[in-house]
Amino acid sequence: MKKVRVGLIGCGGRQNAHMDALLQMKDVEIVAVAEPVEERRARAAEVTGAKRQYGNHSEFYEKENGESVDAIFIAVEPTAHDHIETRAIELGIPFLVEKPMTLDLQQADSIASMIREKNLITAVGFQDRYLDLMERMKEEIPKHKKGGIVNGSWIGGIPPVWWWQKKSTCGGQLVEQNIHLVDGLRWLFGEPLSVYAVNATGMIQPGVDASPEYDTDDYSVCLFRFQNNITATLESGCYCKGVAPNNGLVVILNDIVLDYRLRNNLIMKTKGQTLDIRRGNDQTYDLDRDFIDAVKSGDGTRIRSPYEDALRSLKVAFAANRSMETGKVVCLKEDE
Ligand SMILES: NC(=O)c1ccc[n+]([C@@H]2O[C@H](COP(=O)([O-])OP(=O)(O)OC[C@H]3O[C@@H](n4cnc5c(N)ncnc54)[C@H](O)[C@@H]3O)[C@@H](O)[C@H]2O)c1
């Protein structure tokens, strides 16, 4: 069987998880890597056995095309997406790109429309859509009476990457990190109708608790209104040191509470019964496998988070940012 030839653009933290997954697949071969940081590039080439190495995506595309690679995995910082996806689309190469796919919504819209025109297979790294625990919740929720409250949180410390320290380079924690739960809410409850959000700054001292250029939100709290009387709060915080609450989503319906603990377990409480289910799958492997299978078959319809759908989650997160800036509710219907 012919192997799927993969190129990697960006070889930092997140790409390591994709490398681990791809290296387990006997029908995949990583043939080229692109990364400006020499040490990371060399390590990625060594680990994957990729024969071709490039200093960045431009060098990659000077040599690589649809004849030499079948798929590309893109994991670069949110502001580094210039011409990475557009070139792949022009060359007709399917790609998996990490969330948030960019901080520039115009760029994202134009990428989405190019993808549509070419009918290109794409996937975005919303790994949680592949979690067995999320699947369980998605099956369970429609069995119960509609309506209820959802409390979501992702509260902890500051991730170590340089670009996370500034809102202009990470988009804020909601856009960069808690977008997983924004996407989870959409996956479970459909499109939100409106969002109101507040943020706090000034708790973390730049140069003391974080790097000197730190200026992102210390925390934010969003309130989403969905159809069917679902109202969700989503808290994001990076001001904690060495402590964190039980992050995840707590879905409170009239006769069941689904207490989903971020990528770990799901506690389902009904009258007289409590079930504690541990995560049983590797969701990044399943995300990558689904994308590779789509590339092999030419059928992308099973992919749970294609670019166009993921863009809706990105727009919802940016609408929440807008609400933080204006102090006003953002009606998401008007947003389209
Ligand atoms: N899906 C998830 O669960 C998950 C988890 C962590 C990070 N991420 C996302 O993955 C992306 C990358 O995050 P990270 O933690 O790996 O960051 P990182 O800073 O560790 O890695 C990004 C890498 O991209 C490289 N790069 C930048 N411009 C490039 C270019 N033009 N060509 C080739 N390489 C280039 C950088 O040198 C860096 O090594 C972010 O969007 C982040 O939000 C997703």
The ligand as a MOL file (V3000), in Angstrom:
LIG
                    3D

  0  0  0     0  0            999 V3000
M  V30 BEGIN CTAB
M  V30 COUNTS 44 48 0 0 0
M  V30 BEGIN ATOM
M  V30 1 N -5.0630 21.4190 19.6320 0
M  V30 2 C -4.4480 21.5960 20.7640 0
M  V30 3 O -4.8370 21.0070 21.7660 0
M  V30 4 C -3.2730 22.5120 20.8580 0
M  V30 5 C -2.3820 22.4080 21.9360 0
M  V30 6 C -1.3030 23.2890 21.9840 0
M  V30 7 C -1.1440 24.2550 20.9960 0
M  V30 8 N -2.0390 24.3180 19.9740 0 CHG=1
M  V30 9 C -1.9200 25.3350 18.9100 0
M  V30 10 O -0.8560 24.9660 18.0430 0
M  V30 11 C -0.2270 26.1480 17.5290 0
M  V30 12 C 1.2650 26.0740 17.8640 0
M  V30 13 O 1.4000 26.0400 19.2660 0
M  V30 14 P 2.7440 25.4970 19.9250 0
M  V30 15 O 2.4610 25.3450 21.3660 0
M  V30 16 O 3.2480 24.3330 19.1640 0 CHG=-1
M  V30 17 O 3.6900 26.7530 19.7030 0
M  V30 18 P 5.2790 26.7600 19.5880 0
M  V30 19 O 5.6820 28.1740 19.6920 0
M  V30 20 O 5.8250 25.7440 20.5400 0
M  V30 21 O 5.5190 26.2090 18.1130 0
M  V30 22 C 5.2550 26.9380 16.9430 0
M  V30 23 C 6.4090 26.6850 15.9920 0
M  V30 24 O 6.1180 27.2210 14.7070 0
M  V30 25 C 7.3380 27.6530 14.1650 0
M  V30 26 N 7.0840 28.5610 13.0260 0
M  V30 27 C 6.7100 29.8560 13.0760 0
M  V30 28 N 6.6060 30.3580 11.8250 0
M  V30 29 C 6.9110 29.3500 10.9670 0
M  V30 30 C 6.9810 29.2560 9.5500 0
M  V30 31 N 6.7160 30.3050 8.7700 0
M  V30 32 N 7.3420 28.0710 8.9860 0
M  V30 33 C 7.6060 27.0010 9.7870 0
M  V30 34 N 7.5590 27.0410 11.1310 0
M  V30 35 C 7.2110 28.2000 11.7250 0
M  V30 36 C 8.0220 28.3310 15.3540 0
M  V30 37 O 9.4090 28.5070 15.1530 0
M  V30 38 C 7.7010 27.3690 16.4720 0
M  V30 39 O 8.7120 26.3830 16.6490 0
M  V30 40 C -0.9460 27.3280 18.1860 0
M  V30 41 O -1.9230 27.8070 17.3220 0
M  V30 42 C -1.5810 26.7190 19.4140 0
M  V30 43 O -2.7450 27.3900 19.8260 0
M  V30 44 C -3.0810 23.4600 19.8710 0
M  V30 END ATOM
M  V30 BEGIN BOND
M  V30 1 1 1 2
M  V30 2 2 2 3
M  V30 3 1 2 4
M  V30 4 1 4 5
M  V30 5 2 4 44
M  V30 6 2 5 6
M  V30 7 1 6 7
M  V30 8 2 7 8
M  V30 9 1 8 9
M  V30 10 1 8 44
M  V30 11 1 9 10
M  V30 12 1 9 42
M  V30 13 1 10 11
M  V30 14 1 11 12
M  V30 15 1 11 40
M  V30 16 1 12 13
M  V30 17 1 13 14
M  V30 18 2 14 15
M  V30 19 1 14 16
M  V30 20 1 14 17
M  V30 21 1 17 18
M  V30 22 2 18 19
M  V30 23 1 18 20
M  V30 24 1 18 21
M  V30 25 1 21 22
M  V30 26 1 22 23
M  V30 27 1 23 24
M  V30 28 1 23 38
M  V30 29 1 24 25
M  V30 30 1 25 26
M  V30 31 1 25 36
M  V30 32 1 26 27
M  V30 33 1 26 35
M  V30 34 2 27 28
M  V30 35 1 28 29
M  V30 36 1 29 30
M  V30 37 2 29 35
M  V30 38 1 30 31
M  V30 39 2 30 32
M  V30 40 1 32 33
M  V30 41 2 33 34
M  V30 42 1 34 35
M  V30 43 1 36 37
M  V30 44 1 36 38
M  V30 45 1 38 39
M  V30 46 1 40 41
M  V30 47 1 40 42
M  V30 48 1 42 43
M  V30 END BOND
M  V30 END CTAB
M  END
